[in-house]
Structures are given as C-alpha cells and as structure tokens.
Amino acid sequence: MTTPTYDRKDQFQQIQSGLLAGEQIIAVYDAIGTGTGFIGLTDRRVIIQDRSFIGKRYAITSIPYSKITSVSVVSNKSWGGAYFSTGAIAIHVGAQTYEVEFRGAQKSHHVHNLILHHIS
C-alpha cells in the first residue's frame, strides 16, 4: 500500500480513528464551499464530513463503494472546455447526491478516478 495523501493532519487523524480492522486510507482532502468539511477515501469506502447541519452539528457519512451508482465531474464549462477544469465532483448514492468541491482540479481528478476504479 502506498503512503496516504492528505491536506490536513487533523482530518487524516479523524478518518484514521474510525477505520475498520484492516482498512487502509488512500486519501483525505479538505473541501471548500458550503456544507462539506472533507472527504476521505479508503480501500473500502468514501467518508464525507458534512458541516451543514443546524445547531453547529456535523455528520460523518460512510458510503461503501458498492452503494455508489455513479461519480460525476461538476463543471460550469461547456464540454468543449477542459474535462477537469473545476475542482468539484458529485457522488451519486441512490437518490442522494453528495457534492464536494476542492482547491485544485488534481484533487477532483484523483477522487473521481479512485471512486470510478472501485465501482467499475
């Protein structure tokens, strides 16, 4: 297993503290924009911290790869533009969609490809 990639050590440690036996962290990326605090990817699931709950509460949501129906690159550019021109993805789980925005297109590209690899 390669060394995990992460933006902030505190977020990495939060994911690390909730790992299942034998589970490995692949990446933990800080998110920007309303709601989401960070996204973590392990060899078993996607973990999203959502800070949009009322009363300064937040949720840590675990999504097994087997429950993800698709992953999208979210862009405000036409298809003629660059494919990963923005740093946002959408993860579709049944009727629910989780949108995560990143600082930089490389992170969205990495997350998109990791999820796609696990759901293909």
Secondary structure, 3 states (H helix, E strand, C coil): CCCCEECCHHHHHHHHHCCCCCCCEEEEEECECCCEEEEEEECCEEEEEECCCCCCCCEEEEEEHHHCCEEEEECCCCCCCCCCCCCEEEEEECCEEEEEECCCHHHHHHHHHHHHHHHC
